[in-house]
Amino acid sequence: MPKYLVFLGILLLFSGCRSVRHLKQETTAFKKAFDSSKVHLTAQDRLSQSPHGNWQLQVQGNPFELGYKRGVLTKDLYQFQEKAFFQQVETFIPKPGRQRFLIKFLKWYLRDILEDIPLPYRQEIFGLSRVANQDFDWVGSKYERALLLHGAHDIGHALQDLMLVGCSSVALWDQYTEDGQLLIGRNFDFYINADFAKHKLVEFVKPAEGYQYAAVSWPGMIGVVSGMNEKGLSISINASKSNIPLKGKTPISLVSRSILQHAQNIEEAIALAKTFDVFIAESLLIGSAQDNRAVSIEISPKNFDVYEVGNGILFCTNHFQSTNYSKDKRNNAHRLETHSQYRLEKLHELFPKAKPYNQIEVAQHLRDISGLQGKDIGLGNEKSLNQLMAHHAVIFKPGSLHMWVSNSPYQLGAFDAYDLKAIFEQQQAAEPDAKLTIPADSLIHSPLFQNYRHFKQLKPQIERAIQTKKELPNDLCHNFEQLNPNLWLTHSLLGDYYYSQKDWEKALHYYEIAGSKEISSDKNRKNLDKKRLKAKKKYDSSH
C-alpha cells in the first residue's frame, strides 16, 4: 500500500472518521437564502470563446449570484471538469475501497472548512454547486463536493508533494522594461490530465463588494491562481515546501482571491495575507501598479515573510528566498533536491542584465524548452521553464491594465491580449485586442513537437506494459526512444520495461543512458541508481 494511504489510515484511526462539521445546517440555511434571492442572468453575464480557443466568462453580483451564474453559464464545462478530476483519482487509486477511504479522509482533514473559508466564498461555492454533476453524489452532496474540490490542490501538495505544480515567474520594472512600468510573466505548471487542461477559463468578475478582477483558471473554480484587479494589483501563486499539518485550513486559491478582490497595493496585500491560516507553503507573487514593483509573500502554516529586491527584477520558482526561511531545513532541501533551483538559475540566464524587455520577449522566455546554457534536456523535462505541462501562462502589465493569456497547447498557443480598463469601465464584452496578440510559438508546427505528441501517446502503452509485463514489439520501443531521445525519463521507462521482461542487459543499458541525461530531481536520480544496481546484480548473476 502506498505510504500516503498508511498515513491517512493512522489519522483516521485516531479521528473517529468525522465529516465536515455543521455542513447539514449550513446547507439548509443556504438553500433557504438562495431560493428566496431570485437569481437571474443579466445582459452583462455571458460566456464566449476567444478566436484562439480560451473560454471567456463575465459575471457580476453578490456571492450567491456569482456562484450560480458561474455554474449556469459553464454547466457543461464544469461537469466535464469534475469528471476529468475524478477520472484521475481513479487512475491514481483504481480500487473503489481505497477511493472511499480517501474521500473519508478528505472530509475529516477538512472538517473545519466552514470556519476556514470566508462566508461570501462559501455562499459562492454553494451557488456554483447547484449545477454540479449528479454522477458523483457518492462522494458527498454537491455543496460538500465543491468545498472539498477547492481544497484538493492543497491536500495533494501537502500530503504527497505531488509535483503537479512547478511554476516559474518573473517580475520586471524600472530599467528592465521599455517604459519602466512593471511587467510580470508566469507559467502555471499545474497538470492533472489532458481533459482537465482542455477548457481554460478567463474570467472577468464584478463582485458586489470589492474590486473587479480578471483571473485565469478552470470551470468550477472560484479561487484565483493567476489574476489582476481594476487597481492594477496582480497575483500569481507558486507552491513551495513545508511541514504537513494535521488538519486543513484556508485553501490558498481563496487567500489569493481575497487579496485580489480587496487589496489595491502591496501593503494591503501583505496585511490581508497575514489574516489567514494556511496548510501548505506558497509564494504569492504580488505586482502593484501603485507601487510599480513586485514582492513575493512567502506564507506557510508556521511562518511568514516577504521577499523583496531593490534592483528591478524578481524571480520566483518553487522555494522560498526570504530571510525567515533561510534556515528552514525542508525549504533548503527542496531547493537543492528538486528542479526549483535549476529553473531559478535558468531565469537568471535568460534575463542576464538590465535591458528593456517587453511582453513579447517575456513570452519567448516562458516558452523556453532548453536547459542551462541552452542544453537539450529533452521535451517535457521538469527542469525546463516550459515543461510542456502548463495549464496556462499569463503576462501582466499592471500600469496599463493589460493582460495576455496563453491558449493551448500549454503556453505555446497565441497569447490573447485583454484591455482590462476598457472591460471594467465600459462593461463591454470581453474580447481580445487582436492588434496586441502575441503569436503562437513556431514550435507547434515543428517535427520536434509532433514527435513529442506521439511520445505522449506511446508513454501510457509503455507504462501499462511495465505493470502487466506484456511484451511489446521491438520497433515500438525503438520508436519511443527516437521520439524524445534526450529526456532521461524516456530511457528510464525503457529500462523499467526491459526489467519487467527480465532482459537484464537491455534494462541496464537503458538505465545507464538515463543516468547520463539531465535528471529532473535528486529523488529521481536516487531511484534510478537503485534500479540500475538491481539490474546490474541480475545481469551479473545470469552471466
Secondary structure, DSSP 4 states (H G I P E B T S, - for coil): --HHHHHHHHHHHHHT----TTHHHHHHHHHHHHHTT-----TT-EEEE-TTS-EEEEEEESHHHHHHHHHHHTHHHHHHHHHHHHHHHHHHS-SHHHHHHHHHHHHHHTTTHHHHS-HHHHHHHHHHHTT--GGGTTT--HHHHHHHHHHHHHHHHHHH--TTB--EEEEE-GGGBSSS--EEEEEE-B-S-TTTTT--EEEEEEESSS--EEEEE-TT--S-SEEEETTSEEEEEEE------SS----HHHHHHHHHHH-SSHHHHHHHHTT---SS-EEEEEEETTTTEEEEEEEETTEEEEE--SSSEEEE-SS--SGGGTT-HHHHHHHHHSSHHHHHHHHHHHS-S---B-HHHHHHHHT----GGG----TT-TTSS--S--SEEEEEETTTTEEEEE-SSTTTS-EEEEEHHHHHHH-------GGGPBPPPGGGGSHHHHHHHHHHHHHHHHHHHHHHT----HHHHHHHHHHSTT-HHHHHHHHHHHHHTT-HHHHHHHHHHHHTS--S-HHHHHHHHHHHHHHHHHHHHT-
